[in-house]
C-alpha cells in the first residue's frame, strides 16, 4: 500500500491513543479528593489555627 495510506493509519492511531491518554488523565484527577489551595484543610481542629502554629506543633 502507499505511503499516504500508512500516514493516515498512523494519524488515526495517534488520535485514538491521545484520546485514551486524555481520558485516563481526567479520571485519575477525579479520584483524588479535592484539596484547598495551599494544601490547607478545612477540618475543625485546624481551621482556626495559623499555619505557623500548626507547623510548630507538628514538628515538636
N, C-alpha and C positions, 0 to 999 in steps of 0.2 A: 504494500500500500504506500501511498505517497507520504511525503514528509508533512504536508499540510494536515492530513488526517491524523497523524500522530501528535501534531501540535494541538489540534482540537481535543483529542482524547486527554492529553496531559493537562490542558487548561481545565477541562471538566473535572478531572481527578483532583486538581489543586483547589478548585472551588468547593467540592464536596468535603475535602479534608479541612479546609478553612472553616466551613460551616460547623463541622463536628467539634473542632477545637474551640470555637466561639461558644457553642452550647455548653461544652464542658467547663469553660472558664466562668460562664454566667451561673451555672448551677453549683459550682464549688464555692462561690462567694455567697450564694443564697443559704447554704448550710451553716455558715458561721453566724453566731449571734451578733446582733448589731452592737456596735461599740460607740460610746460618746466620743466626740473629738477630744484629743489629748489623752486618751486612754483612761479617763476618769469614769468611775461607776456611779450609779445613782442609788446605791444601797443606803439604807437609813443610817448605818453605823459610820459611814464615811462621807455622807452628804454635807454635813456642816463643818467638816474639818478642812483646814487649809492643806494644800499638797505638801508643804514643807513639814507640817506636824505629822502627817501620815507617814512620810518617808522616814522621819526621825524615829518614830515609834517602831516601824518595821525593821530598822537597822539595829535597834537596841537589843 
